[in-house]
Amino acid sequence: MPHPNPPPHPMAADPGGLENRPLRVLVVDDNPVVRAGLSALLSGGAGLTVVAEAADGHQAVLAARRHRPDVTLLDVRMPRADGLSVLPALAELTAVLMLTYSEETETVHRALRLGAGGYLVHGEFTAEELITAVRDLRAGRAHFTATPATALLAHMRASLSPLRKQLDLAQCQLSRREVEVMDLIASGMTNTQIAAACFISEKTVKNHINRIFTKLGADHRSQAIALWLGTARREVRR
């Protein structure tokens, strides 16, 4: 009789083994040629091993539950169950890196909201950059190629509320970069995701955030978001 609970993640039994075992990857794409190419490429990277492949979202969830990969490379458009429809379930089991030809702004935004840790568009990265992105994602560092990063910023700017647009930027004295960072904070992105989207370091993001909080008169992230979106009374510190 099968055990009612899924097997524990390999790291659960060996919390110190992160640096001592191969990084386990699940490749999900409906194109068998793409799957084979990605598997061969990743298997050639030191410390990486492809533990399974899947041709659709349904197979991906089953494979993730069975193999508990560290990172899953996930396509968007697939038969039976597409990548976005199974992304929330996958994100509970593994870090998810979108790897797809789909570059629409709304698709990028939805993927991040549903739990993706990064977004790469085919043709915008080298083999070395893909391997680096996979390794970094397991360590909690997000990766975006140029098209999704640009699409995300465009989406944030287009979706600003009317109240946000009325904010007196001259009084707050926010720089253009600080405006971009604050828009991404308000969208719910983490410092790691902001750093990847803006192509800057996390330390630089933290420096921007400290200056933004001072200019907005905010003591923490939630308050800054409320002030930025116009849902709280703004008190600019002098």
DOFI-823751 format. One record per residue (C-alpha): residue number from 1; residue in one letter; x, y, z. Coordinates in steps of 0.001 Angstrom, whole numbers, plus 500000, padded with zeros to 6 digits. Layout:
[NUM, a, [X, Y, Z]]
...
***
This chain:
[1, m, [500000, 500000, 500000]]
[2, p, [501529, 503372, 498998]]
[3, h, [502460, 505767, 501732]]
[4, p, [499801, 508526, 502034]]
[5, n, [502357, 511277, 502317]]
[6, p, [504921, 512327, 499663]]
[7, p, [508555, 511464, 500349]]
[8, p, [510517, 514134, 502193]]
[9, h, [512598, 516585, 500218]]
[10, p, [516192, 515305, 500024]]
[11, m, [517357, 518317, 502015]]
[12, a, [515065, 517477, 504926]]
[13, a, [517173, 514481, 505901]]
[14, d, [520437, 516265, 505224]]
[15, p, [520126, 519966, 506028]]
[16, g, [523842, 520429, 505616]]
[17, g, [523952, 518745, 502226]]
[18, l, [523119, 521741, 500067]]
[19, e, [526728, 522195, 499047]]
[20, n, [527566, 518466, 498991]]
[21, r, [525097, 516990, 496542]]
[22, p, [524133, 517691, 492918]]
[23, l, [521481, 520288, 492309]]
[24, r, [518365, 518394, 491180]]
[25, v, [516469, 519814, 488203]]
[26, l, [513097, 519036, 486615]]
[27, v, [512680, 520101, 482961]]
[28, v, [509118, 520829, 481800]]
[29, d, [508395, 521575, 478121]]
[30, d, [505996, 520037, 475602]]
[31, n, [508671, 520031, 472872]]
[32, p, [510771, 516844, 473186]]
[33, v, [513681, 518429, 471308]]
[34, v, [513769, 521357, 473747]]
[35, r, [513567, 518986, 476724]]
[36, a, [516408, 516850, 475415]]
[37, g, [518566, 519876, 474680]]
[38, l, [518013, 521411, 478103]]
[39, s, [518642, 518117, 479863]]
[40, a, [521892, 517572, 477978]]
[41, l, [523024, 521136, 478635]]
[42, l, [522260, 521053, 482348]]
[43, s, [523683, 517582, 482858]]
[44, g, [526952, 518893, 481486]]
[45, g, [527159, 521499, 484227]]
[46, a, [529228, 520596, 487272]]
[47, g, [527046, 519771, 490249]]
[48, l, [523789, 519571, 488269]]
[49, t, [521594, 516580, 487517]]
[50, v, [518267, 516376, 485665]]
[51, v, [516105, 514037, 487757]]
[52, a, [513036, 514068, 485475]]
[53, e, [511341, 515561, 482419]]
[54, a, [507681, 516399, 481870]]
[55, a, [505669, 517291, 478765]]
[56, d, [502819, 519220, 480425]]
[57, g, [501766, 520781, 483696]]
[58, h, [500007, 517682, 484987]]
[59, q, [503105, 515541, 484488]]
[60, a, [505215, 518296, 486051]]
[61, v, [503330, 518254, 489349]]
[62, l, [503485, 514450, 489532]]
[63, a, [507221, 514496, 488782]]
[64, a, [507870, 517238, 491344]]
[65, r, [506031, 515292, 494037]]
[66, r, [507953, 512140, 493219]]
[67, h, [511463, 513541, 492716]]
[68, r, [511407, 516750, 494807]]
[69, p, [513735, 518748, 492532]]
[70, d, [515544, 521823, 493814]]
[71, v, [514670, 523801, 490683]]
[72, t, [512046, 523306, 487972]]
[73, l, [512384, 524842, 484505]]
[74, l, [508806, 525509, 483416]]
[75, d, [507352, 526380, 480009]]
[76, v, [504163, 528451, 479792]]
[77, r, [502164, 527075, 476863]]
[78, m, [501639, 523308, 477010]]
[79, p, [498750, 520905, 476325]]
[80, r, [496471, 519473, 479030]]
[81, a, [497728, 521813, 481753]]
[82, d, [499822, 524875, 480989]]
[83, g, [502631, 526214, 483126]]
[84, l, [500724, 529028, 484803]]
[85, s, [497842, 526777, 485846]]
[86, v, [500135, 524475, 487835]]
[87, l, [502638, 527080, 488977]]
[88, p, [501145, 527581, 492486]]
[89, a, [501292, 523840, 493173]]
[90, l, [504827, 523545, 491827]]
[91, a, [506036, 526568, 493792]]
[92, e, [505133, 524755, 497012]]
[93, l, [507434, 521871, 496051]]
[94, t, [510357, 523480, 494255]]
[95, a, [511887, 526753, 493129]]
[96, v, [510437, 527548, 489689]]
[97, l, [512270, 529259, 486849]]
[98, m, [510081, 530095, 483859]]
[99, l, [511891, 529127, 480642]]
[100, t, [509695, 529895, 477675]]
[101, y, [509097, 531716, 474398]]
[102, s, [506156, 533588, 475974]]
[103, e, [507192, 537176, 476612]]
[104, e, [503860, 538987, 477045]]
[105, t, [503829, 541515, 479877]]
[106, e, [500784, 540056, 481600]]
[107, t, [502207, 536531, 481395]]
[108, v, [505427, 537661, 483083]]
[109, h, [503502, 539487, 485799]]
[110, r, [501175, 536548, 486446]]
[111, a, [504061, 534110, 486660]]
[112, l, [505734, 536165, 489382]]
[113, r, [502495, 536591, 491313]]
[114, l, [501890, 532840, 491155]]
[115, g, [505274, 531969, 492608]]
[116, a, [507951, 531956, 489895]]
[117, g, [511396, 532946, 491100]]
[118, g, [512651, 534149, 487723]]
[119, y, [511748, 534397, 484048]]
[120, l, [513967, 533597, 481052]]
[121, v, [512960, 533940, 477398]]
[122, h, [514540, 531573, 474871]]
[123, g, [517152, 533294, 472739]]
[124, e, [518092, 535833, 475412]]
[125, f, [520596, 533804, 477414]]
[126, t, [523678, 531674, 476893]]
[127, a, [524215, 528138, 478178]]
[128, e, [526456, 529482, 480941]]
[129, e, [523865, 532078, 481939]]
[130, l, [521169, 529405, 482179]]
[131, i, [523313, 527237, 484440]]
[132, t, [524109, 530268, 486597]]
[133, a, [520406, 531165, 486803]]
[134, v, [519503, 527646, 487942]]
[135, r, [522174, 527634, 490621]]
[136, d, [521302, 531133, 491795]]
[137, l, [517602, 530343, 491985]]
[138, r, [518213, 527528, 494441]]
[139, a, [520180, 530035, 496531]]
[140, g, [517234, 532469, 496435]]
[141, r, [518556, 534855, 493794]]
[142, a, [516113, 535693, 491010]]
[143, h, [516992, 535949, 487317]]
[144, f, [515278, 537725, 484414]]
[145, t, [516333, 538163, 480822]]
[146, a, [515929, 541564, 479186]]
[147, t, [512443, 541158, 477682]]
[148, p, [510576, 540047, 480840]]
[149, a, [512457, 542586, 482976]]
[150, t, [511415, 545383, 480615]]
[151, a, [507865, 544033, 480381]]
[152, l, [507569, 543934, 484156]]
[153, l, [508673, 547530, 484561]]
[154, a, [506292, 548634, 481808]]
[155, h, [503412, 546804, 483468]]
[156, m, [504132, 548448, 486813]]
[157, r, [504193, 551913, 485290]]
[158, a, [500986, 551334, 483325]]
[159, s, [499087, 550017, 486338]]
[160, l, [499860, 552881, 488720]]
[161, s, [496739, 554110, 490498]]
[162, p, [495505, 557672, 489876]]
[163, l, [496306, 558508, 493482]]
[164, r, [499872, 557316, 493015]]
[165, k, [500225, 559504, 489915]]
[166, q, [499227, 562545, 491966]]
[167, l, [502061, 562015, 494432]]
[168, d, [504271, 565099, 494696]]
[169, l, [507573, 563615, 493541]]
[170, a, [509249, 567009, 493624]]
[171, q, [508452, 567329, 497320]]
[172, c, [509616, 563774, 498015]]
[173, q, [512670, 564301, 495816]]
[174, l, [512712, 560703, 494616]]
[175, s, [515113, 559980, 491785]]
[176, r, [514000, 558146, 488650]]
[177, r, [515614, 554929, 489891]]
[178, e, [513953, 555300, 493309]]
[179, v, [510584, 555670, 491590]]
[180, e, [511222, 552426, 489687]]
[181, v, [512259, 550602, 492861]]
[182, m, [509232, 551887, 494794]]
[183, d, [506895, 550815, 491994]]
[184, l, [508335, 547297, 492201]]
[185, i, [508061, 547269, 496007]]
[186, a, [504395, 548223, 495670]]
[187, s, [503902, 545346, 493213]]
[188, g, [504955, 542911, 495933]]
[189, m, [508416, 542038, 494643]]
[190, t, [511194, 541039, 497032]]
[191, n, [514584, 542758, 497159]]
[192, t, [516056, 539821, 495247]]
[193, q, [513468, 540118, 492470]]
[194, i, [513916, 543904, 492292]]
[195, a, [517675, 543502, 491981]]
[196, a, [517251, 541064, 489102]]
[197, a, [514620, 543182, 487333]]
[198, c, [516716, 546360, 487561]]
[199, f, [520077, 544653, 486944]]
[200, i, [521545, 545975, 490210]]
[201, s, [522843, 544314, 493371]]
[202, e, [520678, 543588, 496414]]
[203, k, [522908, 545938, 498425]]
[204, t, [522083, 548744, 495990]]
[205, v, [518376, 547911, 496290]]
[206, k, [518609, 548171, 500087]]
[207, n, [520349, 551538, 499790]]
[208, h, [517594, 552811, 497482]]
[209, i, [514931, 551542, 499884]]
[210, n, [516517, 553284, 502871]]
[211, r, [516541, 556592, 500980]]
[212, i, [512964, 556057, 499760]]
[213, f, [511681, 555394, 503283]]
[214, t, [513359, 558564, 504537]]
[215, k, [511861, 560693, 501766]]
[216, l, [508373, 559207, 502123]]
[217, g, [508428, 559351, 505916]]
[218, a, [507887, 555585, 506174]]
[219, d, [509211, 553288, 508888]]
[220, h, [508606, 549961, 507113]]
[221, r, [507670, 548389, 503786]]
[222, s, [503896, 548188, 504316]]
[223, q, [503691, 551826, 505340]]
[224, a, [505766, 552899, 502350]]
[225, i, [503438, 550999, 500004]]
[226, a, [500363, 552573, 501601]]
[227, l, [501836, 556049, 501275]]
[228, w, [502957, 555407, 497703]]
[229, l, [499551, 554188, 496604]]
[230, g, [497783, 557054, 498346]]
[231, t, [495937, 554916, 500902]]
[232, a, [497497, 556644, 503893]]
[233, r, [498376, 560216, 504777]]
[234, r, [501857, 561034, 503543]]
[235, e, [504141, 562844, 505957]]
[236, v, [507391, 563842, 504299]]
[237, r, [510292, 564171, 506721]]
[238, r, [512248, 567388, 506564]]
***
